[in-house]
Amino acid sequence: AGMPVTMGILTVLWEKWVEFRRDFYKITLAAMIAPLLYILVFGLGIQTMSHGQSYLNFLIPGVVALTTMNGSFNAIAQTLNVQRLYEKAFDQVIISPTPLWQFIAGQIIGGSLRGLYAGAVIILLVLPIGTGLCFNGWSFLLMFLNGSVFSTIGVVVSFYAKNHADVPRFSNYVIMPMAYLCNTFFSAQSMPDGLRQVIEYLPLSQTSAALRSIANHEAFSYTTIGILLLYLACFSVAASWFLYKKKNL
C-alpha cells in the first residue's frame, strides 16, 4: 500500500532527474559561474579581514547558502512557469489521478536536491584553497532545507505568475536583494536596527549564519532548523492553497 502513495512524487522526481541528466553541463556551469565570480572578486580580489578571520572564510559559507537558494528557486520557478503557461502541463496534472500534494512534494524535493547539488559543487571547488572550513552532515541538511524553502517559494511564484516576465521580476525584487543582504557578503549585524531584525530572520540569513558557525567548527543554533521548517510549512500551505483553488476554478 506504501507504493502508490509515493508514486506521484517519484514520477516528478524521475522527470527532474531526466532533465538534470540531459542538461547536466548547462546546470553545473550555471551553478558555478556566479558563485565563483563572487569568491574570486570579493574573496581573493579584496583581501580583507572580517570578524578576526580572512574574509574568504566568511564569504564561502555565505556563497554556498546563496547558491542553494538560487539553484532551488530557479530550478522550480522557471520550469513550472513554462510548463504552466505554455505547455499547459499543469492542466494534465490536475486531471490526472496523481494527488496534487504529491506533485507539489515532488517539485519541492527535486528543487531542494538541485540546490543541494549547486552548493556541493561550490564546496568541492573551494576545497583546493585549503580554508580549513568544515562542512558536515548538518551543513548538508541546512542546505537541503534552505533549498526546500526556496523551491516552495518557486512553486508559489510560478502559480501566481500571470506571464513569463513575472518570475524574473520576482527574482529581481526579492531573491536578488536577499542574495546580497542576507548575511552572505557581510554580517547582518552591521545593518541599522529594525531592518537588521527583519533580515536576520529571513531564511537565507539563518542558513548563512548556521553554515558559517559549522564551517568555523562552532555550535550552531538549532532554532535555525525550526525557523526554516516554519517557512517551509507556510509556503507549502500557500502552494497547496493556490493549487486547490486552481483545481476548483
C-alpha positions in Angstrom: 0.0 0.0 0.0 3.0 2.3 0.6 4.0 2.3 -3.1 1.0 4.2 -4.7 1.3 6.9 -2.0 4.8 7.9 -3.3 4.2 7.1 -6.9 3.3 10.7 -7.9 6.4 12.1 -6.1 8.7 9.6 -7.7 7.2 10.4 -11.1 8.0 14.1 -10.7 11.5 13.3 -9.3 12.2 11.0 -12.2 11.2 13.7 -14.6 13.6 16.1 -12.8 16.4 13.5 -12.9 15.9 13.1 -16.7 16.0 16.9 -17.1 19.1 17.1 -14.9 20.9 14.3 -16.9 20.0 15.9 -20.2 21.2 19.4 -19.1 24.0 18.3 -16.8 26.7 20.5 -18.2 24.5 23.5 -18.5 23.2 23.2 -15.0 26.6 22.6 -13.5 28.2 25.5 -15.3 25.3 27.8 -14.4 25.7 26.8 -10.7 29.4 27.5 -10.8 29.8 30.8 -12.7 28.2 33.4 -10.3 29.5 31.9 -7.0 33.0 31.5 -8.4 33.0 35.2 -9.5 31.9 36.2 -6.1 34.7 34.2 -4.5 37.3 35.5 -6.9 36.2 39.1 -6.9 35.3 39.6 -3.2 37.3 36.8 -1.6 40.5 36.7 -3.5 40.4 40.2 -5.1 39.6 42.2 -2.0 41.9 40.7 0.6 40.4 41.9 3.9 39.8 40.5 7.3 36.3 40.2 8.7 35.5 39.2 12.3 39.1 38.2 13.0 39.3 35.7 10.1 40.1 36.1 6.5 37.2 37.4 4.5 37.3 34.4 2.2 36.4 32.2 5.2 33.5 34.5 6.0 32.4 34.6 2.4 32.4 30.9 1.3 29.6 29.7 3.7 27.5 32.7 2.6 28.1 31.9 -1.1 27.2 28.2 -0.5 23.9 29.3 1.2 23.2 31.7 -1.6 23.9 29.1 -4.3 21.4 26.6 -2.7 18.8 29.4 -2.8 19.4 30.3 -6.4 19.7 26.7 -7.6 16.5 25.7 -6.0 14.4 28.7 -6.8 15.5 28.8 -10.4 15.1 25.1 -11.0 11.4 25.3 -9.9 10.1 28.7 -10.7 11.3 28.9 -14.3 10.4 25.4 -15.3 7.0 25.3 -13.7 6.1 28.7 -15.1 6.9 27.5 -18.6 5.1 24.2 -18.1 2.0 26.0 -16.7 1.8 28.9 -19.2 3.0 27.3 -22.4 2.9 23.6 -22.3 -0.3 23.5 -20.3 1.2 20.6 -18.5 -0.5 21.8 -15.4 -4.0 21.1 -16.6 -2.9 17.5 -17.3 -1.6 17.2 -13.7 -4.9 18.5 -12.4 -7.0 15.9 -14.4 -4.6 13.1 -13.8 -5.1 10.7 -10.8 -1.9 11.9 -9.2 -2.8 13.7 -5.9 -1.8 17.3 -6.1 0.2 17.3 -2.9 2.4 14.6 -4.4 3.0 16.8 -7.4 4.0 19.7 -5.1 6.1 17.5 -2.9 8.0 16.1 -5.9 8.7 19.6 -7.2 9.9 20.7 -3.8 12.2 17.7 -3.2 13.5 17.9 -6.8 14.3 21.6 -6.4 15.9 21.1 -3.0 18.2 18.4 -4.5 19.2 20.8 -7.3 20.1 23.5 -4.7 22.0 21.0 -2.7 23.9 19.9 -5.8 24.7 23.5 -6.7 26.0 24.1 -3.2 28.0 20.9 -3.1 29.7 21.9 -6.4 30.9 25.1 -4.8 32.2 23.3 -1.7 34.2 20.9 -4.0 35.5 23.9 -6.0 36.9 25.7 -2.9 38.4 22.6 -1.4 41.8 23.2 -3.0 42.0 26.7 -1.5 42.6 25.0 1.9 40.5 27.4 4.0 40.1 24.9 6.9 36.3 25.4 6.8 34.2 22.4 7.9 31.1 21.2 6.1 29.4 18.2 7.7 26.0 16.4 7.7 24.3 19.3 9.4 25.6 21.7 6.7 24.0 19.5 4.0 20.8 19.2 6.0 20.7 23.0 6.2 21.5 23.4 2.5 18.7 20.9 1.7 16.2 22.8 4.0 17.2 26.2 2.6 16.7 24.7 -0.9 13.2 23.3 0.1 12.1 26.8 1.3 13.1 28.5 -1.9 11.8 25.6 -4.1 8.4 26.1 -2.3 8.6 29.9 -2.9 9.4 29.0 -6.5 6.2 26.9 -6.7 4.1 29.7 -5.2 5.6 32.3 -7.5 5.1 30.2 -10.6 1.4 29.6 -9.7 1.0 33.3 -9.1 2.8 34.4 -12.3 0.4 35.9 -14.9 3.1 35.8 -17.6 6.6 34.8 -18.4 8.1 38.1 -17.1 6.7 37.7 -13.6 9.3 35.1 -12.4 12.4 37.2 -13.3 10.6 40.2 -11.8 10.1 38.5 -8.5 13.7 37.3 -8.7 14.9 40.9 -9.1 12.7 42.3 -6.3 13.0 39.5 -3.7 15.7 36.9 -4.5 18.5 39.2 -5.6 18.2 41.6 -2.6 18.2 38.6 -0.3 21.3 37.3 -2.1 23.2 40.4 -1.1 21.7 41.4 2.2 21.1 38.1 4.0 24.3 37.6 5.9 26.1 36.5 2.7 28.7 39.1 1.8 28.7 40.9 5.1 27.2 40.3 8.5 23.6 41.3 9.1 24.9 42.7 12.4 26.1 45.8 10.6 22.5 46.7 9.5 20.6 49.5 11.1 18.2 48.5 13.9 14.8 47.4 12.8 16.0 46.4 9.4 18.6 44.1 11.0 16.0 42.1 12.9 13.9 41.6 9.8 16.9 40.5 7.7 18.3 38.2 10.4 15.0 36.1 10.4 14.9 35.6 6.6 15.6 32.0 5.6 18.9 32.8 3.8 20.3 34.8 6.7 19.5 31.9 9.0 21.2 29.4 6.7 24.2 31.5 6.1 24.7 32.1 9.8 24.4 28.4 10.7 26.6 27.2 7.8 29.2 29.8 8.9 29.1 28.5 12.5 29.6 24.9 11.4 32.3 25.9 8.9 34.2 27.5 11.8 33.8 24.4 14.0 31.4 26.2 16.3 28.0 25.1 17.6 25.1 26.4 15.5 21.6 27.3 16.8 19.1 24.5 16.3 16.4 27.2 16.2 17.6 27.8 12.6 16.2 24.4 11.6 12.9 25.3 13.3 12.7 28.6 11.5 13.4 27.0 8.1 10.8 24.3 8.8 8.3 27.1 9.7 9.0 28.9 6.4 8.6 25.6 4.6 5.3 24.9 6.2 3.9 28.4 5.5 4.9 28.4 1.8 3.7 24.7 1.4 0.3 25.8 2.7 0.3 28.7 0.3 1.3 26.5 -2.6 -1.4 23.9 -1.8 -4.0 26.6 -1.4 -3.1 28.0 -4.9 -3.3 24.6 -6.5 -6.5 23.5 -4.9 -8.1 26.9 -5.7 -7.0 26.5 -9.3 -8.3 23.0 -9.3 -11.7 24.2 -8.2 -11.9 27.0 -10.8 
